[in-house]
Amino acid sequence: MRAPSLPFAMLRQAAREAHARGEMARAIGLQTRVVNATPPDAATNADDVLFLCLLLHGTGRVAEGTSLLRDTLSRFPGNPALHENLAVLLLAADDPKGAISACETALALGAVSPNLHDCLCDAYSRTGRQDLAIEAGRRALEAKDLIFGAGRPIAAIPAASPPAFDMTNPDENVIAYCLWGDQPRYQVPLLENARILPHLFPGWTIRVYHDTGAAPEYLTALASHGVQLCPMALPAGVPAHRRLLWRFAVIADPGVKRFLIRDADSLLSVKERVAVDAWINSPFHFHAMRDWYTHTDLLLAGMWGGSGGILPAPETLMMNFKGWRVENDHIDQDVLSEMVWPIVRHDILVHDSVFTGCLGSVPFPPFGALPPGSHIGQNAFPWFSPGR
């Protein structure tokens, strides 16, 4: 088959560029034209469909993406990437059994993507097969460590011990969040964290990197609890999901000796406090936690922390970041895996309640246990809903 004409190649590139700017509707429109213009049996058709399905998934149009993948698989049944992406969409549609079948087909066809083990872990846990979920989760973590652990660190861990934790100077011990818009899912738990911080995490200060979407009275309420407010703005042409990286600014703040990075919709807990205490009394410069079957990333973006003055600024991390998959709202996880994990992997205390022992992780301390079905990092907003 002859190469596509220049206008067609430019159309495909325009779709990618629109996605990179966060213009999802335009990207979908352009990529739909690409898919419709490509002969169904062309070798490029499968790759074009995969990108369109990623866009549809990212905008919640899961049923459309699933239908498109099934149609494309009828022509390319031996394409493992199509089966892999079908598994992800089926899991998003709450069809774990279908996701398991699609994952198994992709693996049988020779796929090696860690995403498959991530998907299997989540799907098996939803079907009650925690034993198989744990096996799949361990494979996911080990596969990611093989990929990213071999990367060249762009910073070095100092030979000196971590700084002593000084509870009398909360400004040097920061729990960092990012916040944009006015969604109660994030604002309600975050304000509760600000209220309980002096009781649960004395010696720490909450810092929020935020845009102008929150009402002034809400920001005032945060400030009344001692929260440090850091206004942020997304540069033109930068996709919205990069706001997830705002909270990473704390890692290069010269006034911060210890930092924790957390999700705004998750509540701080005693279990978490005890784990953090174990870390600050250990010889390790960094800390991470895994507490559920979906926690199969090397570093979870809202469940890690470290000593200041070691990691480069987020801008430097992004300058060196290559990206192992199409950039999406997992950008924070991907930056941590590719850029931060190679630096910290030999100097990090990892508490893990599910995949304990994997990559040197240890159990959580036997204090502050959460109720069955609850875990660190979960969305806490439902607990504030009427009737709870």
N, C-alpha and C positions, 0 to 999 in steps of 0.2 A: 504494500500500500504506500502511495506517495505521501510525503510529509504534508501536514496541513498548511493551508495558505497562511501568510503572515497575519491577515486580519483575524483568522481563527485562533492562532497562537496568542495574539494580543488580547483576544477576548478571554482566554483562559488566564492569562497573566493579570488582566484587569480584575477578574474575580478574586484572585489571590490577594491582590493589593487592597481591594475593598474589605476583605476579611481582616487583613492586617491592621486596617484603620478602625475596625470595629463596626463597619457599615454592613451589618448582617443581611438586611433586606436586599440591598444592592448586590451583595456577593451571591446570594441565593438566586436572584434573577439572572445574573450573568452566568453563573455556573449551570443553571437550568438550560440556558441557551447552548452552552458548550455540550452538555449531555445530549440534548435533542439534535444537535448538528453532527454528532459523531456517529458513524455507522455502528449499529448494535454489535456487530461482530469484530469491531476494530480492537486491537490490543490495548489502545488507550482508553477505551470505554469504561473498563472496570475501575481504573484509577480516577477517572472523572466522576464516576458514580460515588466512589468512596469519599471524595472531597465534598460532594453535594450532600451526602448523608451526614457527614460531620457537621455541616452548616445547619441542616435540618434538626439534628440532635441538639445542637447548641441553642436553638430557638424554641425547643419544646415540641417540634413537629415530628414526634417519634413514629407515629403510625405511617406518615408519608415516607419516612426514611426506611422503615421496615419493608413496606410494599415495594419500594424501588430496589432494595437489596435482593429481595426474593426474586423479583423479575430478572435482575442481572445474573443471579446465581443459576437461573435456568439456562443461561448461555455460557457461563464460566463456572461450572460446578467444582472445578479443581482449584479455584483461587482461594487460598487460605485466608487472605486478608478480608475478603468479602464475608466469609464465615465468622471471622473474629469480630468484625464490626456489627454483623447481625446479632451476635451474642450480646454485645454491649447494649444495642437497642432493645433487645428482648428483655434484658434485665431492667432497663429503664421503664419498660412497659409492665413490669412486675410479672414476668413470665420466667421464673428461675429455671424451671425444667427445660424450657426451650433454649435458654441461654447455655445451660450445661451441654445440651446436645450440640449446639453450634460450636462451642469451645472444643469439645472432643473431636469434632470433624476437622476443625482448623489444626489441632495438634496432630491428628493422624495424617494430615496433608503436609506436615513438616514445619508448621509455624513455630516460631521461637519467641514471640513477643511476650514480655512479662505481663502485658495487659490481660492475656488469656488466664493466667494464674490469679490475677486480681479478680477477674470476673468470676472464675470458678469458686474462689474463696467466698465471695459475697453470695453467689447463687446457692452453694451448698449450705451455707449458714441459714439461708431463708427456708430451705427445705428440711431443716432439722438435722442435717448430716454434719455436725460440728467436727467430727473426726476427720472427714474429708476436707472440710473447710480449712482446718489447721494445716493439713498437709499442703494444700494449694497455696495458702498464705506464706508458708515457709519457702516454698519454691519461688514465689514472687519476690520475696525479699532477697533470697540468695541470688536469683537471676539479676536483679537490679544492682546488687553489690558487685557482681562480676562485670557488669557493664560500666558502672559509674565509679566503683572503687578503684579501678585501674587508671582513672583520669589523673592528670597532672595537677596537684594542688597549686593554687595561685597565692596561697599564704601559708605560713608555717606556725605551728603551735609553739609558744615560748617554752623554754626549758624551765622557767620558774613556775612555782605552784600557782593555782588560781588565787585571786585576791580574797582576803578574808571578808566574810559577809559582815557589813556594818549596819546593824538594825537602827542605829541612831541617825543615819543619814539616808532617808528614803529616796531622796532625789537621785542617788547613784544606783538605785535598784529599781528598775522600771519594767512594768508589765505593759507591753505595747499592743494596741489594737488599731485597725483601720475601720472607717465608717463612712458610708456615703448614702445619700438619699434619706428618706424618712420612714423606712419600713419598721413597724413595731417588732418584727421578729428579731431584729438586731438591737434596736434602741432600748427595749424593755429589759432584756437580760443584762445589757451593758450598764444601764443605770443601777440595776440591782448589784452588780459587781462593785460598782463605785461605793454603794452604801455599805456592803459587807466587808470591803477591803480592810478597814482598820481592825476588825475583829478576827478575820481569817488569815490575812497576809500583812500583819504589822511589819513595818520596816520596808514596805514596797510602795511605789507610786504608780498609778495608772496613767498612761499617756495614750491619747487618741489622735491619730492622724485622720483628718476628716475634710470633706468638701463643704460646700455651702447648702447642701440639700437638707440638713437638719434645721429645725426651727430654732431661732435664737433662744427661746425659753428653755428648750431641751439642752442646748449647750450650756446655758447658765446653770441648769440643774446639775450637770456633770461637774462644772467648775466649783459649785458650792460644796461638793464632796472632795475637793482637792485634786480633781483630775487635771492633768496638763493637756491643753488643747493645742494641736498643731495644724493650722489650716493648710490644705493642699489643693492643687489644681492639676488636672490632667492636661498635658500639652495637646495642642491641636494635632489630629492625625494619629494619636496614640489610642489603641483599643482600650475599651472600658475595663477589661479584666486586669489590666496592669495596675489598677488601683489596689489590688491585693498585695502589691509589693510595697505600698507606702509604709506599712508597719516595720519593714525591714530596715528603715532608716535608723532605727535605734541601735543597730549592731555597730555602727561606725560613729556614734556620738561619743566624743572624748570624755564627757562627764559621766558616762554610764559604766559602772564596773560589773554589774550583773543585769541581764535582761531575760525576760520571758516573753514569748510571742504567742498570742492567743486569738481565738475567734470571738467576735462580738456576740454571737448568739449562744455561747456556751457559758455556763456558770462555774465559777471557781468552787472548789470543794475541799473538804478535809483530806480526802485521799490524795488529791493533787498537792496540797500543802505538805503532807508528810513526805511525798516523793521528792518535792523540791528541797525540803530540809535534808533529806538523805544526800542529794546532790551537792548542796553547798557545804556539807561536811565531808565530802569525798575529795580525792585528788584530781578529779576530772574537770576539765575546762568547760565541757558542754553537757547538755542534758536533753533527753527525748523520752516520750512516752508513747506506748501503743496499748489500747485498752478495749479494742473491739475487732470484729472480723473484717471490717473494711479498712482497718489500719495497716495496710500492706505497703505503705511508702516508707522509704528509708528514714525520712524525716517528715513528720506531718506538720504542715505549715502553721497550725494553731496549737501545737503541742510540743514545742521545743524551746530551748533557751541556751544561754552561754555566758561566757565572760567577755567583757568589752575589750576593745583595742586589738582584736585578733583578725576578725573577718573584714574584708574590703567593703567599701560602701556599695549599696545596691547598684549604683551606676556602673561601677567597675565590674560587678558580677554580670550585669547585662551586656557589657562590652565584650566579655569573654564567653558569653553563653551562646552555644550553637543550636541547641534544641534538637531533641531526638524524635520529635513528632510535631505535627502541626500545632502551632500555638493556640491555646484556648484558655478557659478559665481554670486550668490546672497549672498555669504559668508559675505560681508560687511553689508548687510541689516540684515542678521540673527544674527550676533554678536551684532549689535546695539539693535535689538529687545530683545534678550535673556539676554544680559549682561549689556547694558547701560540704556535701558528704565526703569528697576526697580529702578535704582539709581536716575534718573532725573525726573520721571513722575510727581512729586509734586512740582518741582521747575524749570519749563520750560515755556517760552512764545512761543506759537505756532501760527503763522500766517497762515490762511487757507482761500483760496478764493472759494473752492468748497464744502468742508464738514464743513463749519463754525459752530462752537459751539460744534462739536463732540470732546469729551474728553477735553473740556475746551478751545478749540481753539478760536481765535478771528479773525476778518477781518483784512486784510492788511490796513495800513494807507492810506488815500484817496489821495495819491500823487504818481507820477511816474508810472501811469498806462501804461501797455503794449498794443499793438494793439490786436484786437480780434484774437484768435487762437494762440497767443504767450503766453509763460509762463516762469517763472523762472525755470532753470534747463534743458531747451530743448537743443537739438543738434543744435548748431549755425553754423556748417560748411557749410550747404547749402547756407547761406547768403554770403559766400566768393567764391561761385562757379561762373564761367564765365556766363555772361548774367544776373546776379542778380544786 
